[in-house]
Amino acid sequence: MSDVVVDDPQKRMTFPNPMLVVVSGPSGVGKSTIVAQLARRHPQVVPIVTATTRPRRNGEIHGVHYHFMRRDEFVALRDAGGLLEWAEVHGNLYGTPIDQVRGILAAGRDAILTIDPQGARQVRASVPDALLVFVKPPSMEDLTRRLRKRGSESAESLARRRRDAEHWMADTDDYDHVVVNETGHPEEAADLIWGIIQVEARREPPRRPRI
């Protein structure tokens, strides 16, 4: 596939073979913050807005942070084949709208998913050439502090998320790379992932995500 040239107000950039990038990890590790940093600094990377049935938190905007859906709407979209992957996490449904992914890749950009490890494994199974990056905290104690800081987790929810995190961090064999998100420095994790994307985009043979 030939390089795709995209006009930019600052300069013209040539993007190599577009990729499907999955950034995954336990709840509270800072995946969304890292991906937001990547998107702001590198227009090649376009985040996918996940669909979910979970309630909207304060400050969250429909269509920006998530596509907030009723459960019956989500199930109808899933049953119509409209999701690349989906999972039920802590009683809520999450999924990746497949049309978004196809559109971004067709435009020559890298589509980046911020999803749960359950969804990441589905993507690996259905799109073997996807690039999977697992984000982990520097320690479980650090992750617990981040979850408590949200102020939205009950003691039961906190314990469940911690158990899930321990399980997922013990099994990262399906991932191509593991990155530690140091507390207070998401830009460093974003830089590491950007470096990974650049190396992977130039590998031979190239990744060719077929969706």
C-alpha positions as CSV (number, residue, x, y, z in Angstrom):
1,M,0.0,0.0,0.0
2,S,1.3,3.4,-0.9
3,D,1.8,6.1,1.7
4,V,-1.1,8.4,2.4
5,V,-0.4,12.2,2.3
6,V,-2.6,14.3,4.5
7,D,-2.9,18.1,4.4
8,D,-2.1,19.8,7.7
9,P,-2.2,23.5,8.6
10,Q,1.4,23.3,9.9
11,K,3.0,20.9,7.4
12,R,2.4,18.0,5.1
13,M,2.8,14.6,6.6
14,T,3.2,11.2,5.0
15,F,1.6,8.4,6.9
16,P,2.8,4.8,6.4
17,N,0.5,1.8,6.3
18,P,-2.4,2.6,8.7
19,M,-2.8,0.3,11.7
20,L,-5.4,-0.7,14.2
21,V,-3.8,0.0,17.6
22,V,-5.4,-1.4,20.9
23,V,-4.5,0.3,24.2
24,S,-5.7,-1.9,27.0
25,G,-5.2,-2.4,30.7
26,P,-7.1,-2.5,34.0
27,S,-9.7,0.1,35.0
28,G,-8.1,3.2,36.5
29,V,-4.7,2.8,34.9
30,G,-5.0,5.9,32.8
31,K,-5.6,4.5,29.3
32,S,-8.0,7.3,28.2
33,T,-5.6,10.0,29.3
34,I,-2.7,8.5,27.5
35,V,-4.7,8.1,24.2
36,A,-6.0,11.7,24.5
37,Q,-2.3,12.8,24.8
38,L,-1.4,10.8,21.7
39,A,-4.3,12.2,19.7
40,R,-3.5,15.8,20.6
41,R,0.1,15.6,19.7
42,H,-0.1,13.2,16.7
43,P,-2.9,13.7,14.2
44,Q,-2.1,10.4,12.6
45,V,-3.7,8.7,15.6
46,V,-7.6,8.9,15.7
47,P,-9.3,7.5,18.9
48,I,-12.4,5.4,18.5
49,V,-15.3,6.5,20.7
50,T,-16.5,3.4,22.5
51,A,-20.2,2.6,22.9
52,T,-21.4,1.8,26.5
53,T,-24.4,1.2,28.6
54,R,-22.8,2.5,31.8
55,P,-24.2,5.7,33.3
56,R,-22.5,9.0,32.3
57,R,-20.1,10.4,34.9
58,N,-19.9,14.1,35.7
59,G,-18.2,16.0,32.9
60,E,-18.6,13.3,30.3
61,I,-19.9,14.2,26.9
62,H,-21.9,11.9,24.6
63,G,-20.0,11.2,21.4
64,V,-16.8,12.5,22.9
65,H,-16.0,10.3,25.9
66,Y,-18.4,7.5,25.0
67,H,-21.5,6.8,22.9
68,F,-23.9,6.3,25.8
69,M,-26.6,3.9,24.9
70,R,-29.6,2.1,26.4
71,R,-29.0,-1.6,26.8
72,D,-31.6,-2.5,24.2
73,E,-29.9,-0.1,21.7
74,F,-26.5,-1.7,22.4
75,V,-27.8,-5.2,22.0
76,A,-29.5,-4.3,18.7
77,L,-26.2,-2.8,17.3
78,R,-24.3,-5.9,18.5
79,D,-26.8,-8.3,17.0
80,A,-26.7,-6.5,13.6
81,G,-22.9,-7.0,13.4
82,G,-22.1,-3.4,14.1
83,L,-19.4,-4.0,16.8
84,L,-15.8,-5.1,16.2
85,E,-15.7,-6.4,19.8
86,W,-17.8,-6.1,22.9
87,A,-17.7,-7.2,26.5
88,E,-19.7,-6.9,29.7
89,V,-17.5,-5.4,32.4
90,H,-18.8,-4.8,36.0
91,G,-22.4,-5.1,34.8
92,N,-22.1,-2.7,31.9
93,L,-21.7,-3.4,28.2
94,Y,-18.9,-1.8,26.1
95,G,-18.2,-2.2,22.4
96,T,-16.3,-0.8,19.4
97,P,-18.4,0.5,16.5
98,I,-17.0,-1.2,13.5
99,D,-17.9,1.5,11.0
100,Q,-15.7,4.0,12.9
101,V,-12.7,1.8,12.6
102,R,-13.2,1.1,8.9
103,G,-13.6,4.8,8.1
104,I,-10.4,5.8,9.9
105,L,-8.3,3.1,8.3
106,A,-9.7,3.9,4.9
107,A,-8.6,7.6,5.4
108,G,-5.0,6.4,6.0
109,R,-5.0,7.1,9.8
110,D,-4.2,4.8,12.7
111,A,-7.4,3.8,14.5
112,I,-6.7,3.5,18.2
113,L,-9.0,1.6,20.6
114,T,-9.1,2.1,24.4
115,I,-10.7,-1.0,25.6
116,D,-10.8,-3.7,28.3
117,P,-8.6,-6.7,28.1
118,Q,-11.6,-8.9,27.3
119,G,-12.2,-6.8,24.2
120,A,-8.5,-6.7,23.3
121,R,-8.5,-10.5,23.1
122,Q,-11.5,-10.5,20.8
123,V,-9.7,-8.0,18.5
124,R,-6.6,-10.2,18.5
125,A,-8.7,-13.2,17.5
126,S,-10.6,-11.4,14.7
127,V,-7.8,-9.0,13.5
128,P,-4.5,-10.8,14.0
129,D,-2.5,-7.9,12.6
130,A,-3.8,-5.4,15.1
131,L,-1.1,-3.9,17.4
132,L,-1.9,-4.6,21.1
133,V,-0.3,-2.5,23.9
134,F,-1.0,-3.3,27.5
135,V,-0.8,-0.4,30.0
136,K,0.0,-1.3,33.6
137,P,0.4,0.8,36.8
138,P,3.8,1.0,38.6
139,S,2.1,-1.0,41.5
140,M,-1.2,-2.3,42.7
141,E,-1.1,0.2,45.5
142,D,-0.8,3.0,43.0
143,L,-3.7,1.7,41.0
144,T,-5.9,1.4,44.1
145,R,-5.1,5.1,45.0
146,R,-6.1,6.1,41.5
147,L,-9.4,4.2,41.7
148,R,-10.2,5.7,45.2
149,K,-9.4,9.2,43.8
150,R,-12.3,8.9,41.4
151,G,-14.7,9.0,44.3
152,S,-17.2,6.9,42.4
153,E,-16.2,3.4,43.6
154,S,-17.8,1.5,46.4
155,A,-15.7,-0.8,48.6
156,E,-17.1,-3.8,46.7
157,S,-16.4,-2.2,43.3
158,L,-12.9,-1.3,44.3
159,A,-12.1,-4.8,45.5
160,R,-13.6,-6.3,42.2
161,R,-11.5,-4.0,40.0
162,R,-8.4,-4.8,42.0
163,R,-9.0,-8.5,41.5
164,D,-9.5,-8.0,37.8
165,A,-6.4,-5.9,37.5
166,E,-4.3,-8.6,39.2
167,H,-5.6,-11.3,36.9
168,W,-5.1,-9.2,33.7
169,M,-1.6,-8.1,34.7
170,A,-0.6,-11.7,35.3
171,D,-1.5,-12.7,31.7
172,T,-0.3,-10.3,29.0
173,D,1.0,-12.9,26.6
174,D,-1.5,-11.8,23.9
175,Y,0.0,-8.3,23.8
176,D,2.8,-7.1,21.6
177,H,4.1,-4.5,24.1
178,V,3.7,-3.6,27.8
179,V,4.0,0.0,29.0
180,V,4.1,1.3,32.5
181,N,2.1,4.5,33.2
182,E,3.9,6.3,35.9
183,T,1.7,8.3,38.2
184,G,1.5,12.0,37.1
185,H,3.4,11.4,33.8
186,P,0.9,10.2,31.2
187,E,2.8,12.0,28.5
188,E,5.8,9.7,29.0
189,A,3.6,6.6,28.4
190,A,2.1,8.4,25.4
191,D,5.6,9.0,24.0
192,L,6.5,5.3,24.5
193,I,3.4,4.2,22.7
194,W,4.0,6.7,19.9
195,G,7.5,5.2,19.5
196,I,6.1,1.7,19.4
197,I,3.6,2.8,16.6
198,Q,6.4,4.4,14.6
199,V,8.6,1.2,14.8
200,E,5.6,-1.1,14.0
201,A,4.4,1.0,11.1
202,R,7.8,0.5,9.3
203,R,8.2,-3.2,10.0
204,E,8.4,-5.8,7.2
205,P,6.1,-7.4,6.4
206,P,3.7,-4.5,7.4
207,R,0.7,-5.1,9.6
208,R,-2.4,-5.1,7.4
209,P,-5.6,-5.1,9.6
210,R,-8.5,-6.5,7.6
211,I,-11.8,-5.7,9.1
